[in-house]
């Protein structure tokens, strides 16, 4: 699979465990709030679809899905506020 070679050649990683999908979902939800009418429906549908990945991972782990998803979304909100404040590039 050449994972080690790829990391050496291009040393960029993204967080796992559905973290990337939650960020994309939050950005799509934010974008849908700025769009009016039926044009916002695709944004909302895609946001819900992206949340399915971390939700499925939580279900497979056997944890309380609702509490876990709420806690993760809260942590991502705090993380995004911190990133916006400091203007760091994570990826």
C-alpha positions as CSV (number, residue, x, y, z in Angstrom):
1,X,0.0,0.0,0.0
2,X,3.1,2.3,0.2
3,X,1.7,4.3,3.1
4,X,5.2,4.9,4.6
5,X,6.5,6.0,1.2
6,X,3.6,8.3,0.6
7,X,4.0,10.0,4.0
8,X,7.7,10.5,3.4
9,X,7.1,12.0,-0.1
10,X,4.1,14.1,0.9
11,X,4.0,14.5,4.7
12,X,0.4,15.6,5.1
13,X,-2.1,13.9,7.2
14,X,-5.7,14.5,8.0
15,X,-7.4,13.5,11.3
16,X,-9.1,10.2,11.4
17,X,-12.2,8.9,13.2
18,X,-14.6,11.0,11.2
19,X,-13.1,14.3,12.3
20,X,-12.7,15.6,8.7
21,X,-16.3,14.6,7.9
22,X,-17.6,16.5,10.9
23,X,-15.7,19.7,9.9
24,X,-17.1,19.4,6.3
25,X,-20.5,18.8,7.7
26,X,-20.3,21.9,10.0
27,X,-19.1,24.1,7.1
28,X,-21.9,22.9,4.9
29,X,-24.5,23.6,7.6
30,X,-23.0,27.1,8.0
31,X,-23.2,27.6,4.2
32,X,-26.8,26.4,4.1
33,X,-27.7,29.1,6.7
34,X,-26.6,31.8,4.3
35,X,-28.6,30.4,1.3
36,X,-32.4,30.9,1.1
37,X,-35.2,28.7,-0.3
38,X,-34.8,25.3,-1.8
39,X,-31.2,26.1,-2.8
40,X,-30.2,25.2,0.7
41,X,-31.5,21.7,0.6
42,X,-28.4,20.1,-1.1
43,X,-26.1,21.7,1.5
44,X,-28.2,20.3,4.3
45,X,-28.5,16.9,2.7
46,X,-24.7,16.7,2.1
47,X,-24.1,17.8,5.7
48,X,-26.3,15.0,7.1
49,X,-24.6,12.5,4.8
50,X,-21.1,13.5,6.0
51,X,-22.3,13.0,9.6
52,X,-23.2,9.4,8.8
53,X,-19.5,8.4,8.9
54,X,-18.7,9.4,12.5
55,X,-22.1,8.2,13.6
56,X,-21.5,4.8,12.2
57,X,-18.0,4.7,13.8
58,X,-19.7,5.5,17.2
59,X,-22.3,2.8,16.7
60,X,-19.7,0.3,15.9
61,X,-17.8,1.2,19.1
62,X,-20.9,0.6,21.2
63,X,-21.0,4.1,22.8
64,X,-24.1,6.2,23.2
65,X,-24.3,7.7,19.7
66,X,-26.3,10.8,20.6
67,X,-24.1,11.9,23.5
68,X,-20.9,11.1,21.5
69,X,-22.0,13.1,18.4
70,X,-23.1,16.0,20.5
71,X,-19.8,16.1,22.4
72,X,-17.8,15.8,19.2
73,X,-19.8,18.6,17.5
74,X,-19.2,20.8,20.6
75,X,-15.5,20.1,20.5
76,X,-15.3,20.8,16.8
77,X,-17.1,24.1,17.4
78,X,-14.6,25.1,20.0
79,X,-11.7,24.0,17.8
80,X,-12.9,26.0,14.9
81,X,-13.3,29.1,17.0
82,X,-9.7,28.7,18.2
83,X,-8.5,28.2,14.6
84,X,-10.4,31.3,13.4
85,X,-9.0,33.3,16.3
86,X,-5.4,32.3,15.6
87,X,-5.8,31.8,11.8
88,X,-3.7,28.6,11.8
89,X,-3.7,26.2,8.9
90,X,-4.3,22.7,10.1
91,X,-4.2,20.7,6.9
